[in-house]
Amino acid sequence: MTETNRREFLAVGAAGAAAILSPAGVHANAPDVIKIGVIGCGGRGTGAALNTLEGNPNVQISAVGDVFAHRTNTCINSIKKSKYADRLTVTPETTYVGLDAFQKVIDSGVQMVILASPPGFRPTHLEAAVKKGLNIFTEKPVATDVAGIQKVMGLVEESKKKGLAIVAGTQRRHQKGYLQTIAKLQNDKAIGDILAARVYWNNTNSIWFRKREEGMSDVAYQLHNWYHFCWLCGDHIVEQHVHNLDVANWVLGAHPIRCSGMGGRVRPCTDPNVDGHIFDHFAVEYEYPNGVIVQSYCKQIDNCSPGNVSESFLGTKGNAKMWDGGWEINGAEAVPGIGKETPYVQEHIDLVESIKSGKPLNELLTVAESTLTAIMGRMSTYTGKPLTWEQALKSKESLVPTGLTFDGKLEAYSVPVPGKTKLI
């Protein structure tokens, strides 16, 4: 403690000192530059780093980490080529590579981390960051299995007690069009009582696929081609459709009671160790409190157009539809004058402002519940069995392997078969 801080401690007493010394309190009382570490330096991690630099002049990127060296290099070079290069303070000593890179970033002296590794690692990374007392921007989803969600939900109260700011990559919650439209549905009852909803993430083409490179181990290949292995991505419904399911939970102010799903895989699978084992289409019916039914659809199949990424709600007095850049209530613009926004920047502005104000945002519970909503839909679809929220939350499902080594062997499980795959 410096002499200045010592005098402040004596002046304000123990309670005040606790606020000053907490991550949120530091920036509320001394708005110096916030040092940020990036964990996961792929496209989303690099994008999030640029987003926070764009939105906040008082932040700098001070450390980066990834399992692959080429990704840390790409992230650093992307920032160097941007107009924010002067706020890149990463050095060779704060550039970390390997499965333990996340912990080294967390221990590097940063005050905030961006968590953007494949989602299977998110619970472990969140746990380490909360334990260290860091503010967090976490990409969605925050887990790929029930074991991970149980860990994340166990961090909610601890993070709040520590006064940590945690904002998730469910960026619609920071988008004016969504915020104002949903306020009209909830506060003004613009369409009356909501009776039903439909949510979609229907792509017109399949997702990217990365081939195995020469010399890659099983673990390295699955990390390289992470979207196609469920322990890493959670499948399409969890990795992408969680956005729309989050909007359903948000509008209805609740999580589902039960669900029943169906789906499968059109893409051929000769060998799951090569091709992966995820599905490419899901249709899930969720039941919410008061008998509200939400129909959920997502797909990523080549040559299937038109696409549809949106949310629609039916009420006793009409209907509402929302999508990125458009919001309607009963066929009319819900928020005239608002064009296409950049919520990817706004979520970082809101996060940093909450740290500086000493009133930290904490979205960990909402994103955990939305993630579990998606996971239970996947579990029901994989098995062909309906299940309740309580069944899902108490499940023994644990997909993420332990004792991973970068050069290790890792057998991929077969593509699930509804009616045969067991509910754990």
N, C-alpha and C positions, 0 to 999 in steps of 0.2 A: 504494500500500500504506500503511495506517495504521501509526502507531508500534507499536501493539499487535501487529498482524500481523507487523511487521518483527522484533519481539522473538521472536514465536513461530517465525518462520522460522529465526532464528539458533539458537533453543533446540533445535529438533527436527531441523535439517539439511535438506538438499535433498529427500530422499525423503519425509520427513514433511510438508514444506511443500507438496509436490505433492499429497498427499492432502488437506491443508487447503484448498488453492486450487481443487481440482476441484469440480464441482457437487455430487457426492455427498458429498465430504469436508466441504464448507462446512456442510451441514446435520447431519452426524454430530457435528461439534465445536461448532457454534453453532446450536442449533435455533430460529433466528428465523423470521419469517414467510416463506413461499415465495411469490414473486410469479409468477402464472400468466398466460400470454397464450392467448387462444382464437382459433384460426384456422379459420374456417368456423362461422358463427353461426346455422345452421339449427336444426331440431329436435334433432338429435343433438349438435351442438356446445353448444347451450344446455343440453340435458339433462346432458351430461358436466360442464359447469361447475357446475351445481347438485349433481351427484353428488359431485364432489370437495369442494365446500363442506360438504356434509352429512357426509362421512366424516372430514374433517380440519379441526380448529379453527385450525390454524396456517398456513392458506393464504388468499390473497386473489386475486381476479381483477383484474388491473392493466391489461390491454390486450386489445382485441378487433379482429378484422379479417375482412372478407368482401368479395366482389366487389359485393354489393348493400348500399346504405346501410340499407334497411328491415330487413335481417336483423341488422345490428349494433344497430339501435335496439330491435328486438324482444328480442334477447338481453339487452341492458342493462336494459330495462324488466322482463323476467321476473325477473331477479335482484333488482332494486329492490323488486319486489312480494313477494319471498320473505323468509323469516326470516333470511336470510344477507346482507341488504342492507348491513349495516355492514362487510362484507368485500369490497364492490365499490369499488375505488379507480380505476376507469377514468375518464379525463377526456376532453374533446374532443381533446386533443393525443395521447392514446393510443387513439383510435378511428380505424381506418384502413379505407378503402374502395378497391377496385380490384383488378386482377390482381396488383399488387405488394404488396397489403396484408399478405400472409404474411411477407415479408421485413421490413417495418416493425414488425410485432409481434415478430419474432425479435430485432430490433435495439433494442427498446424498454427493455431493462434487466430483462426477466423471467428467472427461473431455470428455468422449465418451460413447455412449451407443450402445448396440447390441439390435435391435428390432426384436424379433422372436416369439411374441405371435401370435395367430390365426389372419389372415389378416384383419378380420373385424375391429380390434382395431387399425390397422396401422395408419390411418389418424390422429386419436386422439393422438397417441403416437408420431408421427412425429411432429405434431403441438406443443406439449409440449416440445419436445427436441429442436426444432428450436427456440422456444421462450426463452428457457434457454440458448441458444448459445452453444449447445454441438455438437461435431462431431458425425457422425452417421454411423453405418452399419445397413442397413435395409434389412430384408429378402423380397423377392418378394412373391406375388404381393403386391402393396402398398395400395390396397383398394379392396372392394368386390362389390361396387355399385358406381353409378355416383356421388352421393352426396359426397362420400369419395374422388373420383378422383378430383372433383372440389376443395375440400379443399387442397389436396396435390399439385395440380397445382398452387394454390394460395400461396404455401410456397416456390416455386422455387426461385423467385426473392429475397424474404426476406433472404433465406439461403445463397444466393450468396453475398448479401450486407454485411452479417455478416461474410463472409469468412469461412463458414463451409464446411468441407469435408463430403460428403455423398456418400457412395458406396453401391450399391444394390447387392442382392444375385443372380443376373443374371451373374453367374460366367464365362460363355463363353466369356464375354468381357475382361476377364483377363487370357485367355488360349492361349498360344502361337500358337497352331495349328489353332485355329479360327482366331486370330489376323492376322497371316501371310497369311492364305488362303483368308480371306476377303480383305486384302490389295491388293492381286493379282487380285481379281475380280474388285475392285473399282479403283485402281491406274493404274494397268497394263492392264486392260480390257481383262483378260485372257480368258474369254468366250464371249467377245464382249458385246453388249448391252443385258441386261437381259430382257427376254420376259415373263417368267413365273417361278413359284416355287411351291414346295410341302413341307409342314412341318408336322411332325408327333410326337405325343406322345401316342403311342399305347402300353399299357401294356398287358401282357399275362394273368393277373389275376385281380380280383377286389381289391379295396383298403382296408386297415384295417378297422375294425368296433369294437367299444368298447361298451359293454353292460352297461345298466343303473345299477348302484350299489344301494343297499338298502339305502333308506333315501335321495337319491339325489333329489333335486328340479328340475324343468324344466330347469332353467338357468344353474345349475350345470351340469346336464346331457348333455345339448347341448355344453357346454364348454368342457366337458370330451370327447365327441364324435364329436368334432367340424368339422371334414371333411365332415360330412353328412348333414350340415345345411348351406344353401347358404349365409346367412348373415355373417357367420364366415369364410367360405373358398372361396366363390365365384364360386363354382363348379369346376369340374376337368379342364375345359378349362382355367380357371383363375388361379387356384392354381398350376397347373403343366405345362400345354401347353403354358403358358406365356413365358417359356424359348424359345421355337421354334419360337413363334410369334415375340419375341424380336430379334431373329436372322434375320427374314424376314425384320423387320423394319430397322435393322442395315445395312444389305446388300443393301437394296433399298434406304436407306437414307431418308425415309419418313414413314408416317403412312397411313393406308388405307383410301380411299375416301368413300367407302360403302362396305356392306357385305350382304350376304344372307346365312342363316344356316338351318340345319335340324339335328335332333337327338332325343334322348329319353332315356328311362330307361328300361332295361331288368330285373334288380333286382326287386323282388316283393316288394310291399309297402302296407302292411295291415293298418298301422297307421303311418303317417309322424312324429308324436311325438315320435315314437319308432324307425322307420326305416330311418328317414330322408327323404329328398325330392329331392336330386340332381340327375341329369342325369348320365348315364355311357357311353354315346357315342355322339360325335358331329362331323359333317362334315360342314365346313363353307367355302364359296368362298369369298375371299376378293379381291376387286379391288383397285389397287394402281395408282398413277399418271402414265401417259403415257400408260394407258391401260394394265399394268402388272397385271396378275391374280395370286393370291396365293391360292392354295388349302390347306386347313387346316383340319387335322384329329386327333382326340384323342379318346381313349376308355380305359376302365378299367373293363373288363368283364372276368369272370373265364373261363379257358380252351380255350382261344382265342389266339393261337400262329400261326406264330411267332410274336414277338413284334417288334416294330420299333420306335426308338426315333432318329430322324434325320431331316436334311434339305437338299433339292435338288433344284438347280437352273438351268434353261435352258436359254442359250444365243444364239446370232447369230453366235457364233464361237465354240459352244460346251456346256458342262455341268459341273457342280460341285456338289459334295455331301459332307456333313459334318456330323459327329457324334462324340460323346465323345471318343476320342482316334483314330479317323480316318478322314482324309481329302483328297479328291481326286479332281483333275481337269482333265477332259477328260480321266478318267480311270487310271490316274497315280497319285502317291503320290504327294500331293501339297506341303508338307513340309517334305521331307525325313529327317530321323534322329530324329524326335520328337516322342517320345513314349507317353504313357498315363501319363498325368500330374496330378497335384493336384491343380486345380484352386481354390478350396475352401480355400486353404491357401494363394495362390497368391493374391486373391482379398483383403485379410486383410493386406498383405505386401504393396500392392499398396496404400491402404487407409492410413496406418500409415506413409509411406514414404511421401505421399502428405501433411500430416499434418506437419511433421518435416521440409519439404522443404519450407513451406509457400506458396505452390502452390496447394491448395486443389482441389481434384477431386470432382465434383458434378454431380452425375448421376440421380438426382431426376426427371428431366424432361423426360429422355429417359425411365426410368422404369415406370413412370406414363403413358406415351403414349403407352407402350407395355401392361400395365395393362388394359387401356381403349380399346385397340385393342381386348383383350380377352373378356372383359365385353360386348362390342358391339356384338361380335360373340355369346355370351350366350343369350343376349337379343333377337337377331334375331332368334335364335334356339328355345327359349322358346315360342316366340309368333308366329313363322312361317312367320314373316314379314321382308322384307329387310329394312335396314335403313342406313343412311349416318353417317359419323363421326360427323357432326354438330348436327344431331338429337340426337345421343347418348350423346354428351357432354352437350346438353341443356335439357336432360331428367330430369324428376322429380323423377327418381328412387332413393329410399332411403330404404335400407333393414335393416340397423343396428338399433335395438330398442334403445330408450332412457330411462333413469331412471332405468337401470338394477340394480337389487340387487341379490346377490348370492343365496338367498333362495326364489327368486321370481318365479311366474308362467310365462310361455311363450309358447303360442300356436304356433306350427309349421304350416306353410301354406302347402297346398296340392301340390303334384307333378305337375309342370306346364304342360299344354296341348297345344301344338302348334295349332294355329287356334282358340283357345278359350282364352288363356291367353292374356291379353291386354298389349300393349306397352304403358308405362307410359310417 
